[in-house]
Amino acid sequence: MIHTILGAGGSVGNALTDELLKNGQNIRIVSRSGYSVKGAETVKGDVTSYKDTLESIKGSDVVYLCIGLPYDRKIWSERWPKIIQNTIDACKKENAKLLFLDNVYSYGKVDGKMTETTPYNPCSVKGEIRVKIALLLEREMKERNIQTIIARAADWYGPYAADSSLPYKFMFDKLMRGKKAQWLIDADKLHSYSYTIDCAKGLYLLSMSNDAFNQVWHLPTFNPPLSGKEFIEFATKELNVSSEYSILKKWMIRMVGFFNKTVYEAYEMLYQSEFDYWFDSTKFNSAFNYKPTPYDEGIRETIDFLKHSRIFKIHDSG
């Protein structure tokens, strides 16, 4: 079998590459930059081009769409529909199975647990875009035109998660540089986080199960969720540093957003920090007899990974 990852080099894309290599699979990784990993075939391609997408997945048995776009609603609205349609059409042409790594923006604010049957009710522009592309895939599922899976994850943390991880930006990075941790809005609210290694293992298990296709799955995530305060306490205990932290209030983020495009784009998603955010993966855990990584263990492994990463080696050397 050939497993092709569209969007190599990202948080889950890298973890998935490791998981596939550990399981002795033939891997092809595709990116615009030509990002490479020892043991995997490297292809340079742009998935906004159907020609590139088709060439990238030729001969593939399984395709994982793990693309991460710049955090910009205009870019999302222009590129995501093209990317999804190109990938669907190319997978049909090559008779390849498709797994799409999705988030939970389409659900909007949910009172209680988010499950695979939670209705779409977006309360953000980015959430509306995610609904549109999810519905494209669900139509293909219904019509049985392609074997596909929508695999959703909560906000993630773990090895390889840096640019796309809020715990990294506001906590791990700061603590490991001798600074005080920060948290968004309310550190007492509960919040689920998906561990990158669990996401990678989940995607691989789904890809190898014929019965899993043409369904929506939540990737394995430890429950119950924890509060921001608890997350910080786990990390500071592991690092043996002060557990003091500061809170970034909503009005502060709004002010920064006038001068920072990324912060401006993140403002509409703050409901995820203002209210409890409970992501439930019971369906997956039961189907695959899987036990997600507890938060204390995942945080310990994340810190160990970061200590050995290039960026912190440079920092420690002065």
C-alpha positions as CSV (number, residue, x, y, z in Angstrom):
1,M,0.0,0.0,0.0
2,I,1.0,3.6,-0.6
3,H,0.0,6.1,2.0
4,T,0.1,9.7,0.8
5,I,0.0,12.7,3.2
6,L,-1.1,16.0,1.6
7,G,0.2,18.7,3.9
8,A,3.5,17.3,5.1
9,G,5.4,19.1,7.8
10,G,2.5,20.1,10.0
11,S,1.6,19.1,13.6
12,V,-0.4,16.0,12.8
13,G,1.2,15.4,9.4
14,N,4.6,14.9,11.0
15,A,3.2,12.7,13.8
16,L,1.4,10.6,11.2
17,T,4.6,10.2,9.1
18,D,6.3,8.8,12.2
19,E,3.4,6.5,12.9
20,L,3.3,5.1,9.3
21,L,7.1,4.6,9.3
22,K,6.9,2.7,12.6
23,N,4.3,0.4,11.0
24,G,6.5,-0.2,7.9
25,Q,4.2,1.5,5.4
26,N,5.2,3.0,2.1
27,I,4.8,6.8,2.5
28,R,4.7,9.7,0.1
29,I,4.6,13.2,1.6
30,V,3.4,16.2,-0.4
31,S,4.0,19.9,0.3
32,R,4.5,23.1,-1.6
33,S,7.9,23.4,-0.2
34,G,9.2,19.9,-0.9
35,Y,9.5,19.1,2.8
36,S,11.3,15.8,3.3
37,V,11.6,13.0,5.9
38,K,14.0,10.2,5.8
39,G,12.3,7.0,4.7
40,A,9.4,8.7,2.8
41,E,9.0,9.6,-0.8
42,T,8.9,13.4,-1.3
43,V,6.7,15.2,-3.8
44,K,6.5,18.9,-4.3
45,G,3.0,20.0,-5.3
46,D,0.2,22.6,-4.8
47,V,-3.2,21.1,-3.9
48,T,-5.0,24.2,-5.2
49,S,-4.0,22.8,-8.6
50,Y,-6.0,19.7,-9.7
51,K,-3.1,18.7,-12.0
52,D,-0.6,18.8,-9.1
53,T,-3.0,17.0,-6.8
54,L,-3.6,14.2,-9.2
55,E,0.1,13.8,-9.9
56,S,0.8,13.9,-6.2
57,I,-1.5,11.0,-5.3
58,K,-0.9,8.8,-8.4
59,G,-0.9,5.1,-7.4
60,S,-1.9,5.9,-3.8
61,D,-4.1,3.5,-1.8
62,V,-4.8,6.0,1.0
63,V,-4.7,9.8,1.0
64,Y,-4.6,11.9,4.2
65,L,-5.6,15.5,3.8
66,C,-3.8,17.3,6.6
67,I,-3.4,20.7,5.0
68,G,-3.0,23.8,7.2
69,L,-3.7,27.2,5.6
70,P,-2.7,30.6,6.9
71,Y,-5.2,31.7,9.6
72,D,-7.1,34.1,7.3
73,R,-10.8,33.8,6.4
74,K,-10.2,35.3,3.0
75,I,-7.6,32.7,2.1
76,W,-9.8,29.9,3.6
77,S,-12.8,30.9,1.6
78,E,-10.8,31.0,-1.6
79,R,-8.6,27.9,-1.2
80,W,-10.5,25.4,0.9
81,P,-13.3,24.6,-1.6
82,K,-10.6,24.2,-4.3
83,I,-8.5,21.9,-2.2
84,I,-11.4,19.7,-1.1
85,Q,-12.8,19.4,-4.6
86,N,-9.4,18.7,-6.2
87,T,-8.6,16.0,-3.6
88,I,-12.0,14.4,-4.0
89,D,-11.7,14.3,-7.8
90,A,-8.1,13.0,-7.8
91,C,-9.0,10.3,-5.3
92,K,-11.9,9.2,-7.5
93,K,-9.6,9.1,-10.5
94,E,-7.0,7.0,-8.6
95,N,-9.6,4.9,-6.7
96,A,-7.9,6.0,-3.4
97,K,-9.4,6.2,0.0
98,L,-9.5,9.7,1.6
99,L,-9.2,10.8,5.2
100,F,-9.8,14.4,5.9
101,L,-8.3,15.9,9.2
102,D,-10.9,18.4,10.3
103,N,-11.5,20.6,13.4
104,V,-14.6,21.5,15.3
105,Y,-15.3,25.0,14.1
106,S,-18.4,23.7,12.2
107,Y,-20.1,22.9,15.5
108,G,-19.9,26.4,16.9
109,K,-20.6,26.9,20.6
110,V,-21.9,23.6,22.1
111,D,-23.5,23.2,25.5
112,G,-22.3,19.8,26.6
113,K,-20.2,17.2,24.8
114,M,-19.3,17.5,21.1
115,T,-20.0,14.2,19.4
116,E,-20.1,12.9,15.8
117,T,-23.8,13.7,15.7
118,T,-23.5,17.2,17.0
119,P,-25.4,19.4,14.5
120,Y,-23.5,22.1,12.5
121,N,-24.2,25.5,14.0
122,P,-21.2,27.7,13.2
123,C,-20.8,31.0,15.0
124,S,-17.7,32.2,13.0
125,V,-16.8,32.9,9.4
126,K,-14.2,30.2,9.6
127,G,-16.8,27.8,11.0
128,E,-19.1,28.5,8.1
129,I,-16.3,27.6,5.7
130,R,-15.6,24.4,7.5
131,V,-19.3,23.5,7.2
132,K,-19.3,24.0,3.4
133,I,-16.3,21.7,2.8
134,A,-17.6,19.1,5.3
135,L,-20.9,19.0,3.4
136,L,-19.0,18.4,0.1
137,L,-17.4,15.3,1.6
138,E,-20.7,14.2,3.2
139,R,-22.4,14.3,-0.2
140,E,-19.7,12.0,-1.6
141,M,-20.2,9.7,1.4
142,K,-24.0,9.6,0.8
143,E,-23.6,9.0,-2.9
144,R,-20.9,6.4,-2.4
145,N,-18.7,8.0,-5.0
146,I,-15.6,7.6,-2.9
147,Q,-14.5,5.9,0.3
148,T,-13.8,8.8,2.7
149,I,-13.6,9.7,6.4
150,I,-14.0,13.0,8.2
151,A,-11.7,12.7,11.2
152,R,-12.1,15.6,13.7
153,A,-9.8,16.6,16.5
154,A,-10.1,19.2,19.3
155,D,-7.4,21.9,19.7
156,W,-4.2,20.0,19.8
157,Y,-0.9,19.8,21.7
158,G,2.0,17.5,21.6
159,P,5.2,16.7,19.6
160,Y,5.4,18.7,16.4
161,A,2.6,21.1,17.5
162,A,4.0,24.6,17.7
163,D,2.6,27.1,15.2
164,S,-0.9,25.6,15.3
165,S,-1.0,24.9,19.1
166,L,-2.4,27.4,21.6
167,P,-0.8,25.6,24.6
168,Y,2.5,25.9,22.9
169,K,2.2,29.6,22.1
170,F,0.9,30.7,25.5
171,M,2.4,28.1,27.8
172,F,5.1,25.7,26.7
173,D,7.2,28.2,24.8
174,K,7.0,30.9,27.5
175,L,7.7,28.5,30.4
176,M,10.7,27.0,28.7
177,R,12.1,30.4,28.1
178,G,11.9,31.4,31.7
179,K,8.7,33.5,31.3
180,K,5.3,33.3,33.0
181,A,2.6,31.3,31.3
182,Q,-0.5,33.0,29.8
183,W,-4.0,31.8,29.2
184,L,-6.9,33.0,27.2
185,I,-10.0,34.5,28.8
186,D,-10.7,32.1,31.7
187,A,-8.3,29.5,33.1
188,D,-11.2,27.9,35.1
189,K,-13.1,26.8,32.0
190,L,-12.8,23.1,30.9
191,H,-11.2,22.4,27.6
192,S,-10.4,19.2,25.7
193,Y,-7.1,18.9,23.8
194,S,-6.2,16.2,21.3
195,Y,-2.7,14.8,21.6
196,T,-0.8,14.8,18.2
197,I,0.4,11.2,18.7
198,D,-3.1,10.0,19.5
199,C,-4.4,11.8,16.4
200,A,-1.7,10.1,14.2
201,K,-2.5,6.6,15.7
202,G,-6.2,7.3,15.2
203,L,-5.8,8.2,11.6
204,Y,-3.7,5.1,10.9
205,L,-6.2,2.8,12.6
206,L,-9.1,4.3,10.7
207,S,-7.2,4.0,7.4
208,M,-6.7,0.3,8.0
209,S,-10.4,-0.4,8.8
210,N,-12.7,-0.9,5.8
211,D,-15.7,-0.6,8.1
212,A,-14.7,2.9,9.3
213,F,-15.2,4.6,5.9
214,N,-18.0,6.9,4.9
215,Q,-18.4,8.1,8.5
216,V,-17.4,11.0,10.8
217,W,-15.1,10.1,13.6
218,H,-13.7,12.0,16.5
219,L,-10.0,11.2,17.0
220,P,-9.0,9.8,20.4
221,T,-8.9,12.5,23.0
222,F,-8.6,12.0,26.8
223,N,-11.7,12.7,28.9
224,P,-12.7,14.4,31.1
225,P,-11.3,17.8,29.8
226,L,-9.1,19.8,32.1
227,S,-9.1,23.5,33.1
228,G,-6.4,25.9,31.9
229,K,-5.2,26.2,35.5
230,E,-4.8,22.4,35.7
231,F,-2.9,22.3,32.3
232,I,-0.5,24.9,33.5
233,E,0.0,23.1,36.9
234,F,0.9,19.9,35.1
235,A,3.4,21.7,32.9
236,T,5.0,23.8,35.6
237,K,5.3,20.8,37.9
238,E,7.1,18.9,35.1
239,L,9.5,21.8,34.5
240,N,9.8,22.6,38.2
241,V,9.0,26.3,37.6
242,S,6.5,28.7,39.1
243,S,2.8,28.0,38.4
244,E,2.0,31.7,38.2
245,Y,0.2,32.8,35.0
246,S,-1.5,35.8,33.5
247,I,-4.9,36.0,31.7
248,L,-5.3,37.6,28.3
249,K,-8.7,39.2,28.5
250,K,-11.0,39.6,25.6
251,W,-10.7,43.3,25.3
252,M,-6.9,43.0,25.3
253,I,-7.0,40.5,22.4
254,R,-9.3,42.8,20.6
255,M,-6.9,45.7,20.9
256,V,-3.9,43.7,19.7
257,G,-6.1,42.5,16.8
258,F,-6.1,46.1,15.4
259,F,-2.3,45.7,14.8
260,N,-1.9,41.9,14.3
261,K,-3.7,40.1,11.5
262,T,-3.4,36.6,13.1
263,V,-4.8,37.9,16.4
264,Y,-7.6,39.7,14.6
265,E,-8.5,36.4,12.9
266,A,-8.5,34.5,16.2
267,Y,-10.9,36.9,17.9
268,E,-14.0,35.3,16.4
269,M,-13.0,32.0,17.9
270,L,-12.7,33.2,21.5
271,Y,-16.0,31.6,22.4
272,Q,-14.0,28.3,22.6
273,S,-12.2,29.8,25.6
274,E,-15.1,31.7,27.2
275,F,-17.2,28.5,27.7
276,D,-16.5,24.9,28.5
277,Y,-15.3,22.9,25.5
278,W,-15.8,19.2,25.8
279,F,-14.8,17.0,22.9
280,D,-15.9,13.4,23.1
281,S,-14.3,10.4,21.3
282,T,-16.2,7.6,22.9
283,K,-17.2,6.2,19.4
284,F,-13.5,5.8,18.4
285,N,-12.3,4.6,21.8
286,S,-15.0,1.9,21.9
287,A,-14.6,0.8,18.2
288,F,-10.8,0.4,18.5
289,N,-10.5,-0.4,22.2
290,Y,-8.2,2.6,22.4
291,K,-7.2,4.5,25.6
292,P,-6.2,8.1,24.8
293,T,-3.1,9.5,26.5
294,P,-3.8,11.1,29.9
295,Y,-2.9,14.8,30.0
296,D,-0.1,14.5,32.6
297,E,1.6,11.9,30.4
298,G,1.1,13.8,27.2
299,I,2.4,17.0,28.7
300,R,5.5,15.2,30.0
301,E,6.2,13.7,26.6
302,T,5.6,17.1,24.9
303,I,8.1,18.8,27.2
304,D,10.7,16.1,26.6
305,F,10.2,16.5,22.8
306,L,10.6,20.2,23.0
307,K,13.7,19.9,25.1
308,H,15.3,18.0,22.3
309,S,14.0,20.2,19.5
310,R,16.3,22.5,17.6
311,I,14.7,25.8,18.7
312,F,15.2,25.1,22.4
313,K,18.7,23.7,21.9
314,I,19.6,27.1,20.2
315,H,18.0,29.0,23.1
316,D,19.8,26.9,25.8
317,S,23.2,27.5,24.1
318,G,22.7,31.2,24.5
